[in-house]
Amino acid sequence: MDPRVKPEHDSGAWGGLSATLHTAMTATIPILTTERLILRPWRDGDLAPFAALNADPEVMEHFPAPLSRAESDAAVGRMRAALAAQGHGWWAAEAPGVAPFIGVIALAVPNFEAHFTPCVEVGWRLAKEFWGRGYATEGAREALRFGFEELGLGEVVSLTTTTNARSQAVMGRLGMTRDPADDFDHPKVPEGHPLRRHVLYRLKSAKWRKGQ
Ligand SMILES: CC(C)(COP(=O)(O)OP(=O)(O)OC[C@H]1O[C@@H](n2cnc3c(N)ncnc32)[C@H](O)[C@@H]1OP(=O)(O)O)[C@@H](O)C(=O)NCCC(=O)NCCS
């Protein structure tokens, strides 16, 4: 295993449990590190800052609506369950020395059907104060490395609305490319909604390897 992939040792949250049980429940969730970031399992302390960014209309401009605290907490519950079940998914992103939680970076399996599913997507959502620092690209690059090198994926996709230029710029920086023939109507966005039309970016493992 790559030395940057560390098993979880977040003992604070499991203080009352035996070491054996702790290992059994968390050993499959990798922690990914980059020069400036740690992509790690969720802590309860992440829920409030995640709810704050999900309530920010600017962060949620390309989603149907900002999330309530209850909706945000429910989303964290689903992300925690998927991370534990699959060993990858939506990680909490920490910038050591800057902030314990800046947002989320993902290598996740979308939970809807479209012409390109089943698939694995790389994704990101950061609090506004952490935009413009290269964090999304840096974290996503490591998530891609994990997907191609550790999981042996043949392809990773990314998707967003046709209007989300910042997110598409991250995809471009990662070497992902869009074929307009892959554009699609997101099945979870209501028909007629201005955010329904989405673009799909793809990156094959062979192309990723050439860039390394
Ligand atoms: C999409 C999103 C993650 C992009 O964030 P971002 O900060 O623009 O992207 P990056 O982290 O890659 O940062 C790139 C920017 O940081 C700058 N930067 C500053 N310091 C840098 C450094 N040390 N290294 C690299 N880039 C740096 C780059 O020049 C670039 O600036 P630019 O946007 O003016 O060209 C962010 O806008 C977001 O969270 N949006 C809301 C949620 C969302 O839409 N998610 C996607 C839904 S599919």
The ligand as a Gaussian input file, in Angstrom:
#p B3LYP/6-31G(d) Opt

LIG

0 1
 C      -15.655000      23.902000      -7.571000
 C      -14.695000      24.418000      -6.504000
 C      -14.270000      23.293000      -5.583000
 C      -13.480000      25.007000      -7.216000
 O      -12.621000      25.621000      -6.293000
 P      -11.388000      26.481000      -6.810000
 O      -10.766000      27.077000      -5.628000
 O      -11.809000      27.361000      -7.922000
 O      -10.449000      25.378000      -7.483000
 P       -8.973000      24.977000      -7.060000
 O       -8.970000      24.533000      -5.648000
 O       -8.476000      24.042000      -8.075000
 O       -8.187000      26.346000      -7.111000
 C       -7.807000      26.923000      -8.339000
 C       -7.543000      28.392000      -8.135000
 O       -6.627000      28.578000      -7.051000
 C       -5.504000      29.385000      -7.512000
 N       -4.354000      29.056000      -6.648000
 C       -3.912000      29.848000      -5.650000
 N       -2.895000      29.258000      -5.008000
 C       -2.685000      28.062000      -5.617000
 C       -1.745000      27.010000      -5.405000
 N       -0.857000      27.063000      -4.413000
 N       -1.828000      25.934000      -6.212000
 C       -2.714000      25.853000      -7.192000
 N       -3.635000      26.841000      -7.448000
 C       -3.612000      27.933000      -6.657000
 C       -5.411000      29.040000      -8.983000
 O       -4.698000      30.019000      -9.677000
 C       -6.888000      29.034000      -9.355000
 O       -7.342000      30.368000      -9.415000
 P       -8.422000      30.871000     -10.493000
 O       -9.706000      30.203000     -10.159000
 O       -8.433000      32.346000     -10.286000
 O       -7.915000      30.445000     -11.841000
 C      -15.363000      25.516000      -5.643000
 O      -15.701000      26.580000      -6.469000
 C      -16.604000      25.010000      -4.919000
 O      -16.520000      24.386000      -3.882000
 N      -17.788000      25.321000      -5.507000
 C      -19.057000      24.977000      -4.897000
 C      -19.379000      23.519000      -4.942000
 C      -19.403000      22.976000      -6.345000
 O      -19.904000      23.616000      -7.265000
 N      -18.894000      21.760000      -6.470000
 C      -18.890000      21.046000      -7.719000
 C      -20.207000      20.493000      -7.983000
 S      -20.119000      19.204000      -9.194000

